[in-house]
Amino acid sequence: MRAVERIRNHARAMRRAKRHRMDLVGWLARRPQLLASTAFYETMSIFANRLDPRLKDLAELKTAGLVNCEFCLDIGSAIAQTSGLTERQITDLPRYRTSDAYTELEKLVIAYAEAVTATPAIDLDELRERLLNHLTKAQLAELAAAIAWENQRARLNQALGVRPTGMAEGMACAIPESRLG
């Protein structure tokens, strides 16, 4: 059932696209193997649903903000809202440590996304152990894969100049963290 809901959330977000809909597909269509493998991985990550999708969405959105991928922040914010994250959770991501918008587990997930996205990855052992107090190993594997894939997505989008499509227009939207004052 979670997979069906995630597919609906992604479809809702994609329907909100107002411009540049085909940027990434246009680039990847030049290399059909890359397009097919990307579509396959995206699909499989949707069907890997032992972890609460909201936790994946939080981690992916935090990662997109750290990498500063405007397309990822656009689609990620739209998906996050359709999956049930609040506007405050989306806008408080840069200050999650001091925000009361998150549970202890959500803060750990966001911290893990931050640590995995750092180059080099930092302080993973302690975070992994703390997360295993709340998650199964299968759920943690799913979370780690979601964060790593978001890093790949964000960097590919930036490298190819994929632009935001307006999916989150009129909604709360996470911002690139380097732009915070």
N, C-alpha and C positions, 0 to 999 in steps of 0.2 A: 504494500500500500504506500509506503514512503516513496518508492521509486515513481509511482504514478503521480503523487503530489509534487515531487521535484520536477518531473517533466512538465506538469502544468505550470509551475512557477517559472521555469525557463521559457516556456512558450508565451506566458503573459508578458514577461520582460521583453522578449524579442518583438512581440506585436507593438510595443511602445516605441520601437526604434523609428526615428523621424528622418534620419539622414545617415549617410555612409554605411548603409546596411551590409554591403557586400565587400567592404575593405579587406578583411582577413580572408574570406573565401576567395576573393579575386586573386590575392597573392598565392594562396595555397593551391588554387586550381592549376597554377603553372607547374606544380609538382604533385600530381594526383596521389602518389604514395603518401606524401605528407598530409594531404587533405584527408585521405582515408584513415591513416593512423591517428590523426588528431580527433576525427569524429568517433573512431572506435574507443579511444581512451576517455573522451568526454562521456560517451554513452555508458561505458563500464563504471565510471566513477559515479554516475547517477544511480546505477543499479547496485553499487556497493553501499548498502544502507543500514548497516548495523549501528552506525553513529548517528545521533540526532542531527538531521540536516541543518538545523539552526546553528549548531556548533561548527559545522563545516563552513557555513556562510560567514560566521564571525571570523574564523581563521583566514578564509580567503579574502575577505574585505580588508582585514588588517594587513595582510601580505600585499595586496594591491596598493594600499596607502603607503606602505614602506618602500615599495618599488616605484611608486609614482606613475602607475599606468592609468591614464585618464579613462580609457575604454573600459578597463577592468573595474574601476570605481563606479562608472556609469551602470554597467550591467549588474555588477555585484550589489550595488545599492538597491536597484530595482528588484532583484531576486531576494535580497535579504528582507525587504519589506513584505513581499508576497509570502515569504516563509514565516513571518510572524515576529521578526525583530522590530523593536520599537524605533521611532525616530531618534530618541535619545541614545539608544544603544549604538546607532549608526553614527551619530555626530560626536559621541563621547569616546570613540575608539582611540584617538590620540592621548586621552587622559584616563584610560580605563583603570589604571591603578588606584586613582582617587575617586572614581565615579561609583555611586551606589546603584547604577543602572544594571550591574552585572552580578551574577552569583559567583561564588568562589570558583566553581568549575569553569564558568565562562572566562573569568580572569586568568585561570591557568591555561586555557586553550589559547587565549590571545597572547599571553606571554610566550607560549610554545611557538606560535606563529612568528613572533618577533625574534626569538632565539634561532629558529630554523632559517629565517630569511637573512639574518646577519651573515656577513662574510668576513671571516669564517663563522660557521654556526657556533653558538656559544652556550655554555651552561645547560646543555641538554640532559645530562645524567640526572641531576636533581629534579628538573621539571618532568622528565619521563617517569621517574619514580612517584612523584606527587600525582601525576595524571593517572598512573596505574592504580591509585587508591580509589579512583572514580570510574575508570574505564577498563574494559577488557583489552587484552593484547590486540585482538582483531579490530576493536574500535580505535585504538591508538595507531595501528598500522594505517587504517583508513584516514585518520586525521593527518598523519605525516605525509601520506601520498597526496592528499588534497592541498596541503601547503606547498609541497614540492611542485605539484602541477601548476598551481597558481603562479609560482615564481617563473616557471617555464612560459606559461601563457603571457604573463605581463611583460617579460623580456622579449618574447617574440613579437607581441603587439607593438612595443616601443621600437624595436629594430626595424619593423616594416612600416611604421608611421600610421598604424591603425588608430583612427580617431573615435571619440565618443559619438554615440548615435542619438542621444537624447532620451534614452530609456528611463532615466531617473528624473527627467525634468518635471517640476511640480511636486517632487518628493524630497525627503531628506536624502542628502547625498554625502557619502564620506569624502574626505578631501585628502590630497597628497599631504603626507605629514611634514615634508620639508617646507611647506608653505605656511606652517603655523607660526604665529608670532609670539 
